[in-house]
Amino acid sequence: MRASSLIASSLALIATLLPTQAHAASAWEDESGLTQLRSELGSSTPTGEGVRVSMAEAPVGGGYYPQSGGPDNFAGTGADNYLGITFLPQSGAQAYSSHAAGVASRFFDRSSGIAPGITEVLLFTANDYLVWAQNNAAGNPIVDTGRVHNSSWIGAAQETADNITLINALDASAINQGALHCVGINNSTVSVPILNTHGYNNLSVGKKDGNHSYGTTGADYPGPGRMKPDLTGASTTSSNTTPEVAGCAALLFETVDKNSSLSNANDPNVIRAILLTGASKSGLPQWNRADQSKPYDTVFGAGQVNVYNSYHVLTGGEQPPSETTPAALKGWAKPNSVATQQFLIRIPEGSYADELAITLSWFRRQDGRDTGTGTSERDDLHVILYSRDTQGTLTEIDRCQSPVDNVQHIFRRNLEPGDYLIEVPEVSYTLRRRTRGFEYALAWRAELGAGPQQSTTAGQPGTINFSNLDPAAGYTVERSTSLESPSWTTVGSLPAGERFSATFTDPAPPTDRAFYRIRWTQPTTPAAP
């Protein structure tokens, strides 16, 4: 099969499907956590320095360059905000593309990119990128394409079998090259695109407004029923949110390069797990996992990319498994599934875990034991969250056990002080009379806080303002006229709905002083149907 001839006609239409937007820095830089990271780290903020990247484009008017140049390697210019960048064209002589420039503005542009320290960018047309992937998967790498790939395009071959070949090649090349593939989706609520979203070993990226394709991978392709997208970004087009994620990945890879203790995170699967764990739900009160067989929210995936959160998960360091010694509140691990692994998270007295995010991720290796077959050992990889009381009794709080996805994700709010165990049960197989397992990435993020808060409103007796709520929880409001010998009476509940804050007014407030409190139960993720 010659990919270039099979898919040229479909890819020629892609650029009109994924438009870019003009730079409006403050909003998306703030929402991606970049502003907060720069404020905290100052001149030490990673910029993507030393990280080689690739950008594949559906040509617009025959062009796929973010600035004029080529056909040989050419230098970026200051006028185009690319000073110090070397562009390496891989698809011959072409012209400037405004779409490519829009993607670059979020990715490595010197004035507006998330990763303005990148100095080497390989440029591909989408067709030639797929040809490269097939050659790489076959063990014939043409060029080192770097550790982060951006594909702000969609498409499909005419034949299902050809699409499957391309999906498999892209997944294999991600492993062979050690690259994280960041891929775009449609800008409207149509079906999930075949290329590149149907792959396993990538991050598919939508938009925070939810106006993008979402759902599951198709029945005719490997691993039908897997959830897409994985993440969202702050921009208004998928072509721009995709390089937001790619830029964040470049910052994390640079951080790995400059800290030898993080060397095991020089792995696209580990970086993927860390990005998913750092994803913010703070602007998504409607975020919800439908049941324990689903890793994501149907529309928003794991949430909105946040490089500040992910940076601190990465630099929290690699943690050893232990059920007795607490792990760092933010960290990651790269264990093997040959044995059950447990990680102890201890929330100190006087604090809550305002958020606890956990991600288990692994790459498909197409070795006959991969997820998606319905019978594979890797289908059984899952993660469980327990609380543990002072007697050592475990109580299951949540689990994620998708039978098809190669990622599992748990997110909880307002966990009380105490001990919690993250467990990944053993999954093994026998080969040549030896018990073997699979390497996977596990990452977590516990954000300490004060839990739900309440305050009164001056001049409004019986009116209480509540904040830092869990939108998925139900809250009961209780009242007592004394704290010395309190007798708590239920006086109502907080209004249901997707909210982080609420105001309650007592229907019959006492004429004397009164005290109020809220009680709640942790929401329960429904069992798999």
C-alpha positions in Angstrom: 0.0 0.0 0.0 1.3 3.5 -0.9 -0.2 5.8 1.7 0.4 8.9 -0.3 -1.7 7.8 -3.2 -4.4 6.3 -1.1 -5.3 9.2 1.1 -4.2 12.3 -0.9 -7.7 13.2 -2.0 -9.2 13.0 1.6 -6.3 14.9 3.2 -6.6 17.7 0.7 -9.8 18.8 2.3 -8.6 18.7 5.9 -7.3 22.3 6.4 -10.8 23.8 6.0 -12.0 21.5 8.8 -9.6 22.6 11.5 -9.2 26.3 11.3 -6.8 28.2 13.5 -7.4 31.4 15.4 -5.5 34.6 15.9 -3.3 34.9 19.0 -5.1 36.2 22.1 -2.5 35.3 24.7 -3.8 36.0 28.1 -6.9 33.7 28.1 -5.4 30.5 26.9 -2.0 31.0 28.6 -3.8 31.5 31.9 -6.1 28.6 31.4 -3.3 26.2 30.4 -1.5 26.9 33.7 1.4 28.5 31.8 1.0 32.0 33.4 1.0 30.4 36.8 4.1 28.3 36.1 6.0 31.3 34.8 5.0 33.3 37.8 6.3 30.6 40.1 9.5 29.6 38.3 10.5 32.9 36.7 13.6 32.5 34.5 13.7 28.8 35.4 10.5 28.0 33.6 11.1 25.3 31.0 10.6 26.4 27.4 11.1 23.2 25.4 14.8 23.8 25.0 16.6 20.8 23.5 13.4 19.0 22.5 13.1 18.2 18.8 9.6 18.2 17.5 7.6 17.5 14.4 4.6 19.2 12.8 2.4 17.5 10.2 0.1 19.7 8.1 -2.6 19.2 5.5 -1.2 21.6 2.8 -3.1 24.9 2.3 -2.7 26.1 -1.3 0.2 23.8 -1.6 1.9 25.1 1.5 2.8 23.5 4.8 5.6 25.8 6.1 4.9 28.3 9.0 7.1 30.8 7.2 8.6 31.0 3.7 11.7 29.0 3.0 13.0 25.7 1.9 13.2 23.2 0.2 16.4 22.5 2.2 16.7 23.2 6.0 16.2 26.9 6.6 16.4 29.3 9.5 13.5 30.9 11.2 13.4 34.7 11.1 12.8 37.3 13.8 10.1 38.9 11.7 8.1 35.7 11.9 8.9 35.2 15.6 11.0 32.1 14.8 14.5 33.4 15.4 16.8 30.6 16.4 14.6 27.8 15.0 15.8 25.5 12.3 13.1 24.1 10.1 13.7 20.8 8.5 11.3 20.2 5.6 10.5 16.5 5.0 8.1 16.9 2.1 10.1 18.8 -0.5 9.6 22.3 -1.8 6.4 23.9 -0.6 5.0 27.3 0.3 3.9 29.2 3.4 0.7 28.1 5.1 -1.3 30.4 7.3 -2.7 27.3 9.0 0.8 26.1 9.9 1.6 29.6 11.2 -1.5 29.4 13.4 -0.4 26.1 14.8 3.1 27.4 15.4 1.7 30.4 17.3 0.6 28.1 20.1 3.4 25.6 19.8 6.9 27.2 19.5 6.4 30.8 18.3 8.9 33.0 20.2 6.3 35.5 21.4 3.2 33.4 21.9 4.1 29.7 21.9 3.9 27.5 25.0 7.4 26.1 24.2 9.4 29.1 22.7 12.7 27.4 23.5 12.3 24.7 20.8 15.1 25.1 18.1 14.5 22.2 15.7 11.1 21.6 14.0 10.6 18.9 11.3 7.9 19.8 8.8 5.7 17.2 7.0 2.7 17.1 4.8 0.1 14.8 6.3 0.6 12.3 3.6 4.4 12.1 4.0 4.0 11.9 7.7 1.9 8.7 7.3 4.5 7.3 4.9 7.2 8.0 7.5 5.1 6.3 10.2 4.8 3.1 8.0 8.5 3.1 7.3 9.3 3.6 11.0 6.9 0.8 12.0 8.6 -1.5 9.6 12.0 -0.8 11.2 13.2 1.6 8.6 13.3 5.0 10.3 14.1 7.8 7.9 14.9 10.5 10.3 14.7 11.3 14.1 11.4 13.1 14.3 11.8 14.1 17.9 9.7 13.4 21.0 6.6 15.5 20.4 4.5 15.3 17.2 1.7 17.7 16.4 -1.0 16.8 13.9 -3.7 19.5 13.6 -5.5 17.6 10.8 -7.9 14.8 10.3 -8.6 12.4 7.5 -9.1 8.8 6.3 -8.1 6.4 3.6 -10.8 5.1 1.3 -10.6 1.5 2.5 -11.0 0.3 6.1 -8.1 -2.1 5.8 -5.8 0.8 4.8 -7.0 2.9 7.8 -6.1 0.0 10.1 -2.7 -0.3 8.6 -2.1 3.4 9.2 -3.5 3.4 12.7 -1.2 0.4 13.6 1.8 2.2 12.0 1.2 5.4 14.0 1.0 3.4 17.2 4.1 1.5 16.5 6.1 4.6 15.5 5.1 6.3 18.8 7.0 3.5 20.6 9.9 3.1 18.1 10.5 6.8 18.1 9.7 7.5 21.8 7.3 10.2 20.7 4.1 11.6 22.1 1.6 12.1 19.2 -0.8 15.0 19.9 -3.7 14.9 17.4 -6.7 17.1 16.6 -10.3 16.2 16.2 -13.3 17.9 14.4 -14.5 21.3 15.4 -18.1 20.2 15.6 -20.1 17.4 17.2 -19.8 14.8 14.4 -18.3 11.3 14.7 -14.8 10.8 15.9 -12.3 11.0 12.9 -10.5 7.9 11.9 -7.0 9.5 11.5 -5.4 10.1 13.8 -7.9 9.8 16.7 -8.5 6.0 16.4 -4.9 5.3 17.6 -4.1 4.0 21.0 -0.7 5.7 21.6 -1.6 9.4 21.3 -3.4 12.2 23.0 -6.5 13.4 21.1 -7.4 17.0 21.9 -10.7 18.8 21.9 -12.0 22.3 23.0 -13.1 23.5 26.4 -16.5 24.6 25.0 -17.2 20.9 24.1 -18.1 21.8 20.5 -15.9 19.1 19.0 -16.3 15.5 17.9 -16.6 13.1 20.8 -17.7 9.5 21.4 -16.0 6.2 20.9 -13.8 4.5 18.3 -15.6 2.7 15.5 -16.6 -0.9 15.3 -14.5 -1.6 12.3 -11.2 -0.6 13.9 -8.9 -2.0 16.6 -10.3 -1.6 20.1 -13.8 -0.4 19.3 -15.5 1.6 21.9 -12.5 3.6 23.3 -13.4 7.1 24.5 -12.2 10.2 22.6 -11.0 12.9 23.2 -8.4 12.5 25.9 -8.0 16.2 26.8 -9.3 19.7 25.9 -7.5 23.0 25.5 -8.4 26.6 26.0 -8.5 27.8 22.4 -11.6 27.8 20.2 -10.3 25.5 17.5 -8.9 22.0 17.7 -6.0 23.1 15.5 -4.9 25.4 18.3 -5.7 23.3 21.3 -3.6 20.4 19.9 -0.3 22.4 19.9 -1.2 23.7 23.4 -0.9 20.1 24.6 2.1 19.5 22.4 3.9 22.6 23.8 3.1 21.4 27.4 4.6 18.0 26.5 7.8 19.7 25.3 8.1 21.6 28.5 7.9 18.3 30.5 10.4 16.5 28.3 12.9 19.4 28.8 12.3 19.1 32.6 13.2 15.4 32.4 16.3 16.2 30.4 17.6 18.6 33.1 17.0 16.4 36.1 18.6 13.0 36.1 16.3 11.7 38.9 13.4 12.0 36.4 15.1 9.9 33.7 12.4 7.2 33.8 9.9 9.8 32.6 11.7 10.1 29.3 8.9 8.0 27.9 5.8 9.3 26.0 3.5 7.0 28.0 4.7 8.5 31.3 4.3 12.0 30.0 0.8 11.1 28.7 -0.2 9.9 32.2 1.2 13.0 33.8 -0.6 15.3 31.4 -3.9 13.5 32.0 -3.4 13.6 35.7 -2.7 17.4 35.6 -5.9 18.0 33.6 -8.0 20.6 35.3 -11.8 20.2 36.0 -12.1 23.6 37.7 -13.8 25.1 34.8 -15.9 22.0 34.1 -18.5 21.5 36.8 -20.3 19.2 34.5 -17.4 16.8 34.3 -18.5 13.3 35.1 -17.6 9.6 34.6 -20.7 7.8 33.7 -19.7 4.5 35.4 -16.6 2.6 36.5 -16.0 1.2 33.0 -15.4 4.7 31.7 -12.1 6.5 32.2 -13.3 9.9 31.0 -16.2 12.4 30.8 -18.0 11.7 27.5 -17.3 15.2 26.1 -14.2 16.6 27.9 -12.0 13.5 28.4 -9.8 13.9 31.4 -10.4 17.7 31.4 -8.4 20.8 30.3 -4.7 20.6 29.9 -2.8 22.4 32.7 1.0 22.5 32.5 1.3 23.9 36.0 -0.4 20.9 37.6 1.5 18.4 35.3 4.9 20.0 36.0 4.4 19.5 39.7 3.3 15.9 39.2 6.5 15.3 37.2 8.8 17.0 39.6 7.1 15.3 42.6 9.3 12.4 41.4 9.2 8.7 40.7 7.7 7.0 43.8 8.3 3.4 45.0 5.3 1.3 45.8 4.5 0.9 49.5 1.4 0.4 51.7 3.2 1.7 54.8 5.4 4.6 53.7 3.4 7.5 52.2 4.2 8.5 48.7 4.5 12.2 47.7 1.2 13.8 47.2 2.1 14.5 43.6 4.2 12.0 41.8 4.4 9.1 39.4 5.7 5.5 39.0 6.6 3.2 36.2 5.9 -0.3 37.7 5.4 -3.7 36.2 2.1 -5.5 36.3 3.7 -8.9 37.3 2.7 -8.0 40.9 0.0 -6.0 42.6 1.3 -2.5 43.4 0.0 -0.2 46.1 0.8 3.5 46.8 -0.1 5.1 50.1 -1.5 8.7 49.9 -1.8 10.3 53.4 -4.0 13.4 53.7 -2.8 15.2 56.9 -5.0 16.2 59.8 -6.5 19.6 59.3 -6.5 19.3 55.5 -8.7 17.9 52.8 -7.7 16.6 49.4 -9.6 19.2 47.4 -8.8 17.1 44.4 -7.3 13.7 43.9 -6.6 12.7 40.3 -5.1 9.3 39.3 -4.2 8.0 35.8 -3.0 4.5 34.7 -1.7 4.4 31.2 0.0 2.0 28.9 0.9 1.8 25.2 -0.3 -0.8 22.7 2.6 -2.8 21.4 0.8 -5.1 19.0 2.5 -8.2 20.3 -0.6 -10.4 20.6 -1.2 -9.4 24.2 -2.5 -5.9 23.6 -5.7 -4.3 24.7 -8.6 -4.1 22.4 -8.8 -7.8 21.4 -11.3 -8.6 24.1 -9.2 -11.5 25.3 -5.9 -9.8 26.0 -4.2 -9.8 29.4 -3.7 -6.0 29.2 -7.5 -5.6 29.1 -7.5 -6.4 32.8 -5.2 -3.5 33.9 -7.2 -1.3 36.1 -6.9 1.0 39.2 -8.7 1.0 42.5 -8.8 3.7 45.2 -9.4 2.6 48.8 -9.6 4.5 52.1 -8.0 2.8 55.1 -9.1 3.3 58.7 -7.0 3.2 61.8 -7.6 -0.6 62.1 -6.3 -1.1 58.7 -9.7 -1.9 57.1 -9.9 -1.0 53.4 -13.1 0.5 51.9 -13.3 0.9 48.2 -14.0 4.4 47.2 -13.8 4.2 43.4 -12.3 2.2 40.6 -11.7 2.6 36.9 -11.9 -0.6 34.9 -12.5 0.0 31.2 -12.3 -3.3 29.3 -11.2 -1.5 26.1 -9.3 1.7 26.8 -5.6 1.7 27.4 -6.0 4.4 30.1 -7.8 4.4 33.4 -8.6 7.7 35.3 -10.1 8.5 38.7 -11.0 11.9 40.0 -12.4 12.8 43.4 -13.0 15.9 45.4 -13.0 16.8 49.1 -11.4 13.6 50.5 -11.2 13.8 54.3 -7.9 13.5 56.2 -6.6 10.0 56.5 -4.9 7.2 54.5 -5.8 6.2 51.0 -4.3 3.4 48.8 -4.0 3.5 45.1 -3.9 -0.1 43.9 -3.1 -1.6 40.5 -3.9 -5.3 40.7 -1.5 -7.9 39.3 -1.9 -8.8 35.6 0.5 -11.4 34.3 1.0 -14.1 31.7 3.3 -17.1 31.2 5.8 -17.2 28.4 8.5 -19.8 28.1 7.6 -21.0 31.6 8.2 -17.6 33.1 5.7 -15.3 34.6 5.8 -11.9 33.0 4.0 -8.6 33.2 3.6 -5.3 31.5 5.2 -2.0 32.1 2.7 0.9 32.7 2.7 4.4 33.9 0.8 5.6 37.0 0.5 9.2 38.1 -1.4 11.0 40.8 -2.1 14.5 42.1 -3.5 15.3 45.5 -4.2 19.0 46.0 -4.5 19.9 49.7 -7.0 22.5 50.8 -9.5 23.3 53.5 -12.5 21.4 52.0 -16.0 23.0 51.7 -16.2 26.5 53.2 -19.1 28.5 54.5 -19.7 32.2 55.3 -22.6 34.4 56.3 -24.1 37.4 54.6 -24.3 40.6 56.7 -27.9 41.7 57.3 -29.4 38.4 56.0 -30.1 36.1 58.9 -30.2 32.4 58.0 -28.4 33.0 54.7 -25.2 30.9 54.3 -22.8 30.9 51.4 -21.0 27.7 50.6 -17.9 27.3 48.4 -15.4 24.7 47.3 -18.2 22.2 46.8 -18.1 18.9 44.8 -20.7 19.3 42.0 -21.3 15.6 42.1 -22.1 15.4 45.8 -25.4 15.9 47.6 -25.3 18.3 50.6 -27.7 18.5 53.6 -27.8 21.7 55.7 -28.2 21.3 59.5 -28.8 23.9 62.2 -28.2 24.0 66.0 -28.9 26.9 68.4 -25.9 25.8 70.6 -22.4 24.4 70.2 -22.1 23.5 73.9 -24.6 20.7 73.6 -25.6 20.8 70.0 -28.7 19.3 68.7 -28.5 19.3 64.9 -31.7 19.5 62.9 -31.9 19.2 59.1 -33.3 22.4 57.6 -32.8 21.8 53.9 -30.3 20.8 51.2 -28.2 22.7 48.8 -29.7 23.1 45.3 -28.8 20.3 43.0 -26.9 21.1 39.8 -23.5 21.6 38.3 -21.9 24.1 40.7 -18.9 24.7 42.9 -20.7 27.2 45.2 -24.2 27.7 46.5 -26.3 29.9 48.7 -28.8 28.5 51.2 -31.5 30.5 53.0 -33.1 29.0 56.1 -36.9 29.0 55.6 -37.5 29.7 59.3 -34.4 31.1 60.9 -34.4 31.4 64.7 -34.7 34.9 66.2 -31.7 34.2 68.4 -28.3 33.1 67.0 -27.9 29.8 65.2 -25.1 27.6 63.9 -25.1 25.8 60.5 -23.1 23.0 59.0 -23.3 20.9 55.9 -23.1 17.1 55.7 -22.4 15.2 52.6 -21.6 11.7 51.3 -18.9 11.0 48.8 -20.5 10.6 45.3 -20.5 7.0 44.1 -19.4 6.2 40.5 -21.9 3.7 39.3 -20.7 0.1 38.7 -20.2 -0.9 35.1 -23.4 -2.0 33.4 
